[in-house]
Each structure stands twice: as structure tokens, then as C-alpha cells.
């Protein structure tokens, strides 16, 4: 969440606590007799000005390459992410 917030901040999109949240779930499966985390699902919710939606989508597509946690497990654990955007009424 921190890496995506940093990328969003670089695009002048605010990520205060009331504007940005993540729900994270995962799957644990038996792989050859060993319980293993096989999938992490991250659902982000972001309130932002309507004109910043394209920049937010670009940030979502870019941040995994910069995220130390994701880069540590990519190839071992599938990471799925999505971004739900809501218009910020100021």
C-alpha cells in the first residue's frame, strides 16, 4: 500500500486515510504436503478528483515493479490487484 501511495503522491493524488484503503486476502493451499501461500489479492479503494482517474490507473500498473514486498515474492506467489475509484467531492 505504501509503494502505491508513493506513486500516487508523485502524480499529485492524495492518499489520506479517509481517501485510500486496501483489503487484502490470500489463498493458502497444500502444495506437495506443505501449506503454502499461493495467491494474494489486493482490492484498493481510492477517492480522487475525476480528472485524476487515468493517472491513478497508470500508478496501479506501475507500482508493483517498485514494491519491495511484491518483488520479493513475485514468481512464488500470484499477486492480483484492482482499484475501485470514487469521485472525490470537494
N, C-alpha and C positions, 0 to 999 in steps of 0.2 A: 504494500500500500504506500510505503514511503517513497519508493522509486517512482511510481506513477504520479504521486503528488508533486514530486520534484519536477518531473517532465511537464506536468500541467502548469506549475508555477512559472516555468520558463516560457509558457505560452500565455502568461498573464491570466490564468484561470485559477480562481481562489478555491482552496480546499479546506476551509474551516470545518470543524467538527459537525456543524449543523448542515453542511453542504455536501459532504463526501463521506461515504461509508462503504464497507465491504462485508459481504457474507461469504465465509469460506467453508467449504465442505470437502470431504475426501472419501476415497474408497480404499478399503483395506481388503486384500484378497490373499488366499492361500496360494502361494507360488512354490511348487515343489516342496510342500510341507512347512514352509516358512510364511508367517504373516508378513505381508509387505504392503506399504502404501503404494498404490498403483496410479492413482489419479487425484489431482487437486483441482477443485472447481472454485473459481472466484467470481462472484457477482458484485460488481461495483455499482453504486448509485451516486449520481452527481447532479446537483442543481447548479445551473450555469446560465449565463445570458444566451439566448437563442443563436446569436451570431457567432458564438464560440464552439458550436457543435462539431464542425469539421475539424477544428484544431484538437478537440478532445478525442475524436476518433483517431486522428493521427498519433496522438500521445499513447493511446491504448495499443496501437500497432507497434510502437517503437520501444516501450519501456522494458519489455522482457529482456531485450538484449543488454540492458544496462543494470538489471536487477541481480545483485549478488546471490540472493537466495534462489531465484529461478535458475540462474546459470549453474548453480551447484547441483541441481537435481535434474535438469533437462537431459533427456536421454535415458533416465531411470524412472522418472515419474511423468506421466502426461499432465500437462497444465492446460486447463481450459479457462478462459476468462471472457466476460461480457461486461458491457457498460450500458446501463439504463440512464438516460438523461432526462431531466425535468427542467422546464423553463424556470429560471430564477426571476421572481417578480420583485423588483426593487422599488 
